[in-house]
């Protein structure tokens, strides 16, 4: 996927607002494309936890207009940015939800997602506990993790949530 000027402009704005980390915006898009690859077989709803600056959520929405992408963000300023970006980019397949993930997982979106994505959302236990209630049975949790020597996703704890680890690079 070659990012369009609308996407690059919105992600540049996110970085200017402090919602997206340093480095070229194109590098963030490249990183987010790995999520798109992992979601190749997914249909239906994808919920992006802690969407913040729009990565990977906006990138997924542009690359996969067939998906219903829910950008879940608890911080008002970031959620406002996301709503503005969705309107500016005319993304009809995106909904911005301003709420905490644990609250959303107990509400109407419980068990509705075929996939949940998370990039720098939180420690593994928090990410898994927030994602699991949102997933349909057989759904996919895709998480971007910093490289580390120690395994951060213990299989026994994930199994209690109905999840199992699958490591990819």
C-alpha positions as CSV (number, residue, x, y, z in Angstrom):
1,X,0.0,0.0,0.0
2,X,1.3,3.4,-1.0
3,X,0.0,5.9,1.6
4,X,-2.0,8.8,0.2
5,X,-1.4,12.4,1.0
6,X,-4.5,12.5,3.2
7,X,-3.2,9.8,5.4
8,X,0.3,11.2,5.6
9,X,-1.1,14.7,6.4
10,X,-3.2,13.4,9.2
11,X,-0.4,11.3,10.7
12,X,1.9,14.3,10.4
13,X,-0.7,16.3,12.3
14,X,-0.8,13.5,15.0
15,X,2.9,13.7,15.4
16,X,2.8,17.5,15.7
17,X,0.2,17.1,18.4
18,X,2.4,14.7,20.3
19,X,0.2,11.6,19.6
20,X,2.7,9.8,17.4
21,X,6.3,9.1,18.2
22,X,9.4,10.4,16.5
23,X,10.7,9.5,13.1
24,X,9.4,9.9,9.6
25,X,5.6,9.4,9.3
26,X,6.3,6.9,6.5
27,X,8.1,4.6,9.0
28,X,5.0,4.5,11.2
29,X,2.9,3.6,8.1
30,X,5.4,0.9,7.2
31,X,5.1,-0.5,10.7
32,X,1.3,-0.4,10.5
33,X,1.3,-2.3,7.3
34,X,2.4,-5.4,9.2
35,X,-1.0,-5.3,10.9
36,X,-2.7,-5.2,7.6
37,X,-0.8,-8.3,6.5
38,X,-1.8,-10.2,9.6
39,X,-5.4,-9.2,9.1
40,X,-5.5,-10.5,5.5
41,X,-8.0,-13.3,6.2
42,X,-10.1,-11.2,8.7
43,X,-13.6,-9.9,7.7
44,X,-16.0,-7.8,9.8
45,X,-15.0,-5.7,12.7
46,X,-11.5,-4.8,13.9
47,X,-11.1,-2.9,17.1
48,X,-7.8,-0.9,17.6
49,X,-7.0,-0.4,21.3
50,X,-5.6,2.9,22.3
51,X,-5.7,4.4,18.7
52,X,-4.1,7.6,19.8
53,X,-2.3,9.0,16.8
54,X,-4.0,6.8,14.3
55,X,-1.5,4.0,13.9
56,X,-2.3,1.3,13.0
57,X,-6.0,2.1,12.9
58,X,-6.1,4.7,10.2
59,X,-3.6,2.8,8.1
60,X,-5.8,-0.4,8.4
61,X,-8.9,1.6,7.5
62,X,-7.4,3.0,4.3
63,X,-5.8,-0.3,3.3
64,X,-8.9,-2.4,4.1
65,X,-12.1,-0.4,3.3
66,X,-14.0,-3.7,3.5
67,X,-13.4,-3.8,7.3
68,X,-15.4,-2.0,10.0
69,X,-12.6,-0.4,12.0
70,X,-13.3,0.9,15.5
71,X,-10.7,3.3,16.9
72,X,-10.9,3.0,20.7
73,X,-9.3,5.8,22.6
74,X,-10.0,6.9,26.2
75,X,-8.2,10.3,26.0
76,X,-10.6,13.1,24.8
77,X,-8.0,15.1,22.9
78,X,-6.8,12.1,21.0
79,X,-10.3,10.9,20.3
80,X,-11.2,14.4,19.0
81,X,-8.2,14.2,16.7
82,X,-9.2,10.8,15.4
83,X,-12.8,12.0,14.7
84,X,-11.4,15.0,12.8
85,X,-9.0,12.7,10.8
86,X,-11.8,10.3,9.9
87,X,-13.9,13.2,8.6
88,X,-11.0,14.8,6.7
89,X,-10.2,11.5,5.1
90,X,-13.8,10.6,4.4
91,X,-13.4,7.2,5.9
92,X,-16.9,5.7,6.0
93,X,-15.7,2.4,7.5
94,X,-14.4,3.9,10.8
95,X,-16.1,4.6,14.1
96,X,-14.3,6.4,16.9
97,X,-15.2,5.3,20.4
98,X,-14.1,7.5,23.2
99,X,-14.1,5.3,26.3
100,X,-11.9,2.9,28.3
101,X,-11.3,-0.5,26.7
102,X,-12.3,-2.4,29.9
103,X,-15.7,-0.5,29.9
104,X,-16.3,-1.1,26.2
105,X,-15.5,-4.8,26.7
106,X,-18.4,-5.0,29.2
107,X,-20.9,-3.2,26.9
108,X,-22.5,-3.6,23.4
109,X,-19.2,-4.3,21.6
110,X,-18.4,-7.4,23.8
111,X,-17.7,-10.3,21.5
112,X,-18.2,-8.3,18.3
113,X,-14.6,-8.1,16.9
114,X,-13.1,-10.6,14.5
115,X,-9.7,-9.0,15.4
116,X,-8.3,-6.6,18.0
117,X,-5.1,-4.7,17.4
118,X,-2.8,-3.0,19.8
119,X,0.4,-1.0,19.3
120,X,2.1,0.2,22.5
121,X,-1.2,-0.2,24.4
122,X,0.1,-1.6,27.7
123,X,1.8,-4.6,29.4
124,X,0.8,-8.0,28.0
125,X,-1.6,-8.8,30.9
126,X,-3.5,-5.5,30.5
127,X,-3.6,-5.8,26.7
128,X,-4.9,-9.4,26.8
129,X,-7.5,-8.6,29.5
130,X,-8.8,-5.6,27.6
131,X,-8.8,-7.4,24.2
132,X,-10.3,-10.8,25.1
133,X,-13.8,-9.6,25.9
134,X,-14.1,-7.7,22.6
135,X,-13.1,-10.7,20.5
136,X,-15.6,-13.2,18.9
137,X,-14.8,-16.8,19.5
138,X,-11.9,-17.7,17.2
139,X,-11.0,-14.0,16.8
140,X,-7.4,-12.7,16.4
141,X,-5.4,-10.4,18.7
142,X,-2.5,-8.7,16.9
143,X,0.0,-6.9,19.1
144,X,3.1,-5.1,18.2
145,X,5.8,-5.6,20.9
146,X,9.2,-4.2,21.4
147,X,12.0,-6.7,20.8
148,X,12.9,-8.3,24.1
149,X,14.9,-11.4,25.2
150,X,12.3,-12.5,27.7
151,X,8.9,-13.9,26.7
152,X,6.3,-11.4,27.8
153,X,3.1,-13.4,26.9
154,X,3.0,-16.6,29.1
155,X,0.8,-19.3,27.5
156,X,-0.8,-20.4,30.8
157,X,-2.1,-16.9,31.6
158,X,-3.3,-16.3,28.1
159,X,-5.2,-19.6,28.1
160,X,-7.2,-18.4,31.1
161,X,-8.5,-15.7,28.8
162,X,-9.2,-18.1,26.0
163,X,-6.1,-16.9,24.0
164,X,-3.0,-18.6,22.8
165,X,0.3,-17.1,21.8
166,X,1.6,-17.2,18.2
167,X,4.8,-15.4,17.7
168,X,5.7,-13.8,14.3
169,X,8.2,-11.3,13.2
